[in-house]
Amino acid sequence: MVNGAANIGNVANRIAMAIMAAGLAWCLFGFIAPGSAQSAPDSTTVVVYTVQPGDTLWRYAASITPEGGNVGDTLDELMRLNNLDTVSLHAGQRLIVPHEA
């Protein structure tokens, strides 16, 4: 009877090892396999602006806000697109700017 119990334990160990090996292979495949990215259906065309000496984010936002538009909304969008925590800019900094086609 001891032989039968040992044999069952051996089979269970092999099954467990096979499951772990398959899981590891699945994880490694996820790191190796190329991924694909889909752009959002409402994607925005952007341009890059290089900040000039003396530029302020508010003044720049005002210059690109359409007539009758809200400068505050443009400022918020610039901060969001550029992951800005502050409105401070420095010369040479590059900003991603929404562009109406």
C-alpha positions in Angstrom: 0.0 0.0 0.0 2.9 2.4 0.7 4.0 2.0 -2.9 0.6 3.0 -4.2 0.5 6.2 -1.9 4.0 7.1 -3.0 3.0 6.7 -6.6 0.0 8.9 -6.2 2.1 11.6 -4.5 4.7 11.4 -7.3 2.0 11.9 -10.0 0.5 14.8 -8.0 4.0 16.4 -7.9 4.5 16.0 -11.6 1.1 17.5 -12.3 1.8 20.5 -10.0 5.2 21.0 -11.7 3.6 20.9 -15.2 1.0 23.5 -14.2 3.7 25.7 -12.7 5.9 25.3 -15.8 2.9 26.2 -18.1 2.2 29.3 -15.9 5.8 30.4 -16.1 5.9 29.9 -19.9 2.7 32.0 -20.2 4.2 34.8 -18.2 7.4 34.8 -20.1 5.5 34.8 -23.4 3.7 38.0 -22.3 7.1 39.7 -21.8 8.5 38.5 -25.1 5.5 38.8 -27.4 5.2 42.1 -29.2 2.2 44.1 -28.1 0.0 46.4 -30.2 -1.4 49.8 -29.3 -4.7 51.2 -30.6 -5.2 54.9 -30.7 -8.4 56.3 -29.3 -11.1 57.0 -31.8 -11.2 60.7 -30.7 -7.4 61.2 -30.8 -6.1 64.7 -30.9 -3.5 66.0 -33.4 -0.6 67.6 -31.6 2.4 69.8 -32.3 5.5 70.4 -30.2 6.3 74.0 -29.0 9.7 74.9 -27.6 9.4 77.4 -24.8 11.1 80.7 -25.4 12.7 83.0 -22.8 10.0 85.0 -21.0 7.1 82.6 -22.0 4.5 81.9 -19.4 2.1 79.1 -19.6 -0.9 81.5 -19.2 0.3 83.8 -22.0 1.0 80.9 -24.3 -2.4 79.3 -23.5 -4.0 82.6 -24.3 -2.2 82.8 -27.6 -3.5 79.4 -28.8 -7.0 79.6 -27.4 -9.6 80.1 -30.2 -11.5 83.4 -30.2 -14.2 83.2 -27.6 -12.6 80.1 -26.0 -11.8 79.8 -22.3 -8.0 80.3 -21.6 -8.4 78.4 -18.4 -9.6 75.3 -20.3 -6.6 75.6 -22.7 -4.3 75.9 -19.7 -5.7 72.8 -18.0 -5.4 70.9 -21.3 -1.7 71.9 -21.7 -1.0 70.9 -18.1 -2.8 67.5 -18.6 -1.1 66.7 -21.9 2.4 67.6 -20.5 2.0 66.1 -17.1 2.8 69.5 -15.5 2.4 70.0 -11.7 3.1 73.7 -12.0 2.6 76.5 -14.5 6.3 77.4 -14.4 8.1 77.0 -17.6 11.8 77.2 -18.6 13.4 78.2 -21.9 14.0 75.2 -24.1 11.3 73.1 -22.5 9.1 71.3 -25.1 5.3 71.3 -24.8 2.9 69.0 -26.5 0.2 71.3 -27.8 -3.2 70.3 -29.3 -3.5 71.3 -32.9 -6.8 71.8 -34.8 -6.4 70.3 -38.3 
